[in-house]
Amino acid sequence: MRRRVECRAAGMALLLASATGCGVDDAPGHAEAPPRAVPQGQSAAARALRLPLMAPSPGRVASAEDRAVVVEVQLRWGGAPLRDSTRTVPPSIAAGCGAAVVDTAPALPSGVVTSAIVWVEGPASTFVRAPAEDRRAMVRVEGCRLQPSLQMAEPGSGLLLVMRDSFPESLVVVPSSPRQPVDTVAFSTHGQLVPLQRRADSAGVVAVYSTQLPWSRAYVVIAPTSSRGMPDREGRVRFTLDGRARFTRIRAWHPVLGSTSVEVPLNRSAAPPPVTLTFRR
């Protein structure tokens, strides 16, 4: 099911696709359908990817009766080697960053994926160890791209938009909750900062789209610290779970590569072996 939201910017209708559910795999490690770019309205820049409908496991403090189990997940790309791509910058804004922008491939030459989000869906609870993060995420326009392209934040976080380039720009922000309206923020000067007071109170993905930079998107993943993570340089993420559950499901999402998940059994006396999640499209 796809929800469509209409937002008008500079007299042009932008139809943005929002969060949709991800299907359940028939077998562990089976890759789900990748997100699709959906052409919308009159502008080629008004395209949105399908975003995951997140249902992260609840996090809590471990008690003496709990059996903590550490699950290690590694993310990999299962297709042909990916290469960096070059995007041509329109002449009207080329003075801000040059004639071209190089997009880094989402997978390393070794097949490791690092720029993705991984979360535990349950039914096992996750154990809280790290303190809550700063309740404000920041997306900046810099070097003719939105940066960072992917980040995480706690539920209840605000969003700060920052303009560090020197061309007129409008950003369209699609919140994680379908009950909140879409925001369109116009920038006219270098160094302009715009805080969005509306908080992301529910788990999900906040998407930020540029009307001038169709190759660049930014995503803020809203979920509790204990139930989600981003992989390290080797594509690994670790979660500490309540081992009293029989199993848990771990899901990974990448804005370009799509989504994949695996069911991990926990009803063993020893910790489960490392889990590999492989993206395919």
N, C-alpha and C positions, 0 to 999 in steps of 0.2 A: 504494500500500500504506500503511495507517495502523496505527501501533503505539499501543496503548491501555495506559496505566499507571494502576493503581488506588492511590489514596492516601486514607487516612481522616483526617479533621480534624473535631473536635467531634462525633464519633459519626456523621458523614455521609460517605458514599462519594463521592469526587470522581474521576471518570474523565477523564483528561487526554490529549488527542491530542498526539503528539510529531511529530518531523520526518518529512516525506515528501518524495519526490523531485519535481522539477519537470520537466515534459515538454520535449522539444526542439521548437523552433519549425520550422514548415515554410518560413517566409520571414523575412528579417531584419526586426526591429522588431515582429513579431507578438506581441500580448499574450497571456499565458498565462491559464489559469483562475484567478480570484482565490481567496484563501483562504476557507474556509467556517467559519462558527461552528457547532459541533456540540453539540447539547444533551446533557448528561451527567448521569446520576444524579438525585438528588432536588432539587438546588439549581440555580436559574437562574444563580447566580454561577459554577457549575462548567462553564464553556464554554472551549474552546480553539480557536485558529485553526490552520490548517495552516501549518507552518513549512517554510522551504526546506531541502533537503539540500545543504549547501554543499560545493563542490569547488574552492576557490580555487587559482589558479596559484602555483607556488613562487616565492618571492622570492630574489634573489641579487644580489651586487655585480657591477656591469658590468666587463668586461675590455676590453682594447684591440681585440679581434676583434669585439666586439659592435657592432650598429647600433641605437642607441636611437631609438625612435619614441614620440612623445607623442600619446596619443589623448585627445581631449576629449569628454566625454559630458554631455548635458543631459537632465534628467528633466522630463517634462510630463504633464499629465492631459488625456485626450482625450474626456472625457464632458461632461455638463452641469455648469455652475458649482456648486461645493460651498459650503455655508454652515456656519457654526458651529452647534453643537447644544447644548441645555441639558439637563443630567441632574439629576433630582430626588434629593436626598440623603435617606435614611431619617431620620425624627425621632430615632432613637436615637443618631445620630452627628452630627446637624446642628449641634450646638454647636461642633464642631471646625472647620467651614468654611462655615456658612451653609446656607440651604435649597436651594441649587442650585449646580451646577458647570458652567461653560461649556467644552465641548470645541472646540478649534480645528480648523477644516477642514483635511484633509491636503494640499490644494492651494490656492495663493494665487489671488486673483481673476484674475490674468493667466494661470492655468493651469500655473504653475511648481510643481514638487514639490521640497520641500527636506528633509523628514523621512523619508528613505529610506536604504537601504544599497545600495551598488553594489560589485560585485566582478568581477575578471577570472577566468574559468574556464580559460583556456588555448586552445590548447597553448603560447602564447607565455609566456615567463617575465617576471616583473616585476622591475624594478631597485630595489634598496633604497637610499633616500636619507635618509629620516627615521629617527631613532633609535627603538628600541622604546619603547612607552608603559609607564606604570606598570602593574604586574601586579596591579591590584586595581580592580574595578569597584564602584560603589556605587549602590544603589537605595534611595530614601527614600520613606516615606509622609508626604506633606505637602500640606495644603490639600485633603484628601479625594481625592487621586489619587496614583498611583505616578510618581515622577520620578527621572531623565528617562525618558521613554517608550521611547527608543531610544538606545543608545550602543554603542561599539565597544571591544574589548579584545584584547590579544595572547593567543595560546594559552598556557595555563598560568596564566591569571589566576585570582585568588580573587574572592569576591563578599562585599560588606558590605551588610547590610540595616539601615536606620536608621528608627526611628519618631519622627516629629516632630509627630504629632497626638496627641490625648488620649483616644482611644477604644480599646477592646480590638480587636485585629486579628490575623488569621492570614494569612500569606503562603505560597503553594505555589510551589516552585521546581522547574521541570522542566529538568534539565541538558541540555547539547547531546549528550552521549553516551548511547545507549540502555543501556549497561552500568552506568550510575550510577543509583542509586535517586532517587526524588522526595523532596524535603525539604519538611516543613511546619514553619514557624516561627511561634510564637505570641508576640504582644506584649501587655503589660499596662500599661506605664508610658510616659509621654512621655520621649523622649531615649534609649530603649533601643537598643543596638547589638548586632547578632548577626553575627559573621563566619562564613562557611561555608568551612571549611578545604579541602573538596574542590575540586580545580582542574579547569578546563575544558581538557583537554589536546588535544582535537580540534576542528577547525573546525566551527562550527554556531551555533545560536541558543539561548541560555539564556532561558527564558520565566519570568516572575514574575507570578503571579495573586493577586488579593486576594479574600478571602471576604466582605468587607464592601463593597467598591467594584466591583461587576460591570462598570462602564463603563470601568475603568482597567486597563491591562496595561502591563508593562515588558519590554523585550527587550534582551539583551546579545549582540551579534554577536561571535563569536570567530573571528578570522582574522588572518593576518599583515598588518602595517601596509602593506606595499607593494602588496598585492593587493586592498585594499578601501578604501572611503572614503565619506564623507557629503557631499552636495552643499552648495555655498555658497548665498548668498541668491538667486542667479540660477539655482539648480538645476544647477550644473555641477560635474563631477568630472574630474580629469586623472590619467592613468596613464602611466608611462614603461615601455615594453615592449621586449623583444628583437625587433627587426624582421626577424630571420632566419627567423622562423616565417611560414608562408603566411597564416595568419589567427589570430584570437582570438575568443573569445565573451565578451561582457560582459553581466552580468545585474544587474537591480535588483529589490529587494523592499521592499514597504511593508506594515506590519501590517494595514492596512485596504484598500488599493488592490490588493494582490496582487503578482504577479511579471510581469516582462517581460524579454526578452533580445534581443540582436542579434549577428550574426556580422560581424566587421570584418576585411576583407582587409588584409594587411600586406605583401604581396610587391610593393611599389611603390617607386620611387626616392624619392618624396616622402611626407611624413606624410599619413595619411588625413584627409579633411575631418571637421569636427565631427559627432558621432553624436547623434541624438535617440532617446531611449527613451521611449515613450508608454504610460502606464497606461490600461487600459480595463477596465470591468467591466460 
